[in-house]
């Protein structure tokens, strides 16, 4: 964060990466540029054909993300024509997909699989856990591909690669707000109110914007997941408030003990690429760089402010 906000006259590295203590989570940075985990997953998916791990196995077969994670990778999967799974939080759900072909009588294979979650976890089927070092190496491979033959002083940057991705697939603006030390009673009341809307026991306010400039709320539901590998069902995995135009707000409650709770709010809005933009390129060679429009480059918190305010009004 210090480097992203550093004074303009201070020289900074062109690429930065960080892991947590055991190396399973990762953060990717460019020069004064932060890559969200959702965008990082999508960029790796769009460049998977350049990574030896996937190339050796005949290409990427499927992608998966946890439900609270932004949907940027969904658009890459649609362009590639491969399955995209939206799972509950927890790496075990990704592991089931990786091992689908090992089940007796199974004829499906999702490996090699690329998967990730909004809490800075990214991985594939080389291990059954997120792997921050692997994700950093994937990004270095992507940078190397874009800079092959490029003259020194004119290197393609992290920001250029990500903004070109937005210009190609559109941008999923994404943010997460954590409200800590909420009383257990307040947290339970919030969830009960939203669950009542999701079940139809309470009306959903769809007739008016909930905040100035906000899109209309279309529906409220509670996410549940049926595992395609074993048929098991996971319920009560978060409450989704879905807005017109594809925006959404997700509420999840954790830590409901005697000392209080944490309410996690995930907010997302999709802005498509400019009208008339060419379709995504086929997975051959290094993707061409494209120029992002001003709308795609808007600061995240400004772009999402109306949706955040609408979510808080619930």
N, C-alpha and C positions, 0 to 999 in steps of 0.2 A: 504494500500500500504506500509506503514511503517513496518508493521509486516511481510508482505511477503518478504521484502528486508532486514529484520533484520539480524544482525550478527549471525553466526551459533551457537556461544556459549550462546546466549541469549535464555532462555527457553520461549516457547510460548504455548498458549492454543491449545488443539487438535482440537477445533471447534470454529469458530467465525461466527457471523451473524450480519447484520446491516439492518436497515430500514431507510427510509426517514422520514420527520416530521410527516406525517399522516399515516405512517405504511403500505402504499399500495405497496411499492417497497421493494425488498430484495436483499441482497448480501450474498453469502455463501463462507466461507473461511475454509481451513484446516490449518495445521501447514505449513507455507510458501507455501501455495497452494491456488490459486484463481480458483473458479468454475465459468465458464462463464454462463450467463443466459440460453444460448442455451443448454449447457450440463446439467445444473441443471434441466431444464424441462424434458430432456430425461431420466435422472436418476430417477426422480420421477415417470415418466411413466413406466419405467421398474420395479419399486418396488410398483406400485399402488395396487397390490393385497395384500400387507402387511399393507395398510393404512385402518383403520376402516371405514372411510367415503365411500370408494369405495367398500370395502368388503360387507358392509351392503346393498349396492344397486346392488349386483350381479356382480360387476366388472366394470372396465373402459369401456365405450362404444365408445369413440372417443377422438381424440386430435386435437388441432388447434394451429397454430403459425402465427404471422405476417410474411409477405413476407420477410422483411429484416433479420429476425431471422434465425440463422443457422439451417440446416435441420437435426440435430441429432435425434430429436424426430420422424421424418418420418420413420427412420429405426426401431425404437421400434414399432411403429404402424404397420409396415409391418410384423414384427415378430409376433405380437399379432393378426393380421388379423382384425384390426379395422380401421375405416376411419381416415384420416389425412387431415385437411383443411389448406390451405395456404391463408391467408386473408390479406387485407390491414391493415395498422397500425390503431389502434383504438379499444377500448374494445367493442364497440357496435356490431361489427361483431361477436365476441365471444358470446355476449348476444343473438343474433338472433339464433345461433346454439343451445344454452342451452334451448331456449324456442320453438324450432321447433315443439315439440310434442303438444304444446298448441294451435297451429294454427288450425282453423276449417278445417276438412277434412284431416289433416296430419296423416300419418301412420308411420312416421319416428321419432326416438328418439335418440338423441346424448348425452343425459345426463345419467349418470354422465360424464362430459366432463372435460378434463384437458387442460389448455391453457396458453400461455405465449408469451412474446415479448422480443426482445433483450435489451430493455431499463430497465431491471431488474424488469419486471412485471410477476408475476405467479399467477394463480388462478384456481378456479373450480366453479361449479354451486351452491355452498352454498351462494354466493353473486354475484351480477352482476358487479363486479369490481375486479381488482387485489387485492391480499391480502398477504402482505409480512409476517405477523405474521403466517398465515396459512402455507406458504411455509417453514418457519423456523421449525415449528412443524413437517411438513412432513419429513424434513431432520433429525430431532431428532428421529423420528420413524424409519427411515431407519438405522441410526447408532445403535439404540437400537437392531434392528433385527439382524444386523451383529455381534453384540457384546454379544448376549445372550449366556451365558456359557463360554465366553472367559476370561482367567485369567487376573488379573490386571497386567499391564505392557506389555501386548501383544495385546492391543486393536486394532481393525480394524479402519483405519483412513479414513478421507475424500478422501485423495489422492489415497488410495488403492481402494476405491469404484469406483472413477471416472476412474482411469486407467484400472481397471477390466472391466468397461463398454466399454471403447475403445477397449480392447482386444476382447470383445464379438461382438460389433456392428460396429467397425471401429470408426475413429475419424473425426469429422468435425472441422478442424482448422478454427478459426473464429476471425476476428478483425474488428473494426470500427474506421475510421479516420474522424474527423470533421475539415473542413476548414472554419474558421469563418472570418467574415468581408470581404468576397469576394464582389467586386462591383456587383451591380445588373446587370450591362451590361455583366460582365464576366460570371456570373452565368447563365444568359439567353443564352449567346452564347454557353456555354458548353451543356446545355440541348438541344438547337436547333440542334447542331452538332450530338448529340447522337440520337435525335428523327429522324433526317434525315436517319441515318443508320437503325433505327428500322422500318421505313416506306418503306425502299427500295429506297428512293430518293438519297441516297449517298451510295457508296460502303462500305462494311464491310471488313476490312483488315484480311482476313482469310488465306492468302497464306504464311505467315511468322510469326515467334514468335515476339511479340511486345517488348520483353525484354529477356535478356539472361536467359535461363533455364525455361522460361515461356511456358505453354501449348498454343497450337494454339487456337485463338478465333474462335468459331463456329457460333455464331449468336448474334444479339442484338435485344431485343424486349422491349416493354413498358407494364408493368404488368397491367392487368385489372382483375376484380373479379366479377363473377356472383354469387350472394348470393343464395345458394340452398333453402333457406327458403321462399323467396318472389320474387325471380327472378330479383331483382334490380341489376344494373350494376355500378361498380365503376371503372372509367378509370383514366389514368395518375397517377398511384400509384407508379411509380419508374421505372427507366430504368435498365434492366438486361443485362449484358454482360456475355454470357455463353461460357465457355472454354471447350476444349476437356478434358475428364476424370472427368467431374463433377464440376470443379472449376467455380466460378462465382464472378462477381463484380457488385454491385448494387449502382447506383447513385440516390440520392434524393436531391432536392433543397428546402430550407425552408427560410422564413423570407425575401422574395424578396421585401423589402420596400425601402424607400429613403436612409436608412443608410446602405444598403448592404444586403448580403445573407450569408447563411451557406450551404456549399456543404457537404453532408454526403456520405461517401464511405464505403460500407460494403463489405468485402472480405472473401471468404470461399473456402476451398479445402478439399476434402474427401480423406482419406487414409483408405483402407479396413483393416480388421483384417488379421492376417497372414494366408497364404495359408494352408489349412488343418485344420483350427481352427474349433472346434465343433460349431453347430448352437446355437443360443440363447436358453436358457433353457425355459421350459414352466412356466407360472405364478403360480408356486406352491412352497411355502417355500422361504427361503432366497437364492437368486442366488449365486452360487459358485464363489469364487474369481479366476480370471485368471491373468496371467502375461502378461503385455503389451510389445510389441517389442520396440526396440530402435527407430524405425521410428515413432511409435505412440507417443513417449515421447519427440520428438524434440521440442525445444522452438517455440512458435507460430509465432513470428515475423520472425524468420529464415525460417520456413516452408512456410510462405506466401509471403516472399519478392518478388519472381519472379512474382507472380500474382498481387501484389500491383503495381509493376513497370509497368507491362503490362497495368493495368487499367489507371495509370497516363499518359501513352503514348497515350491514346485515346483523 
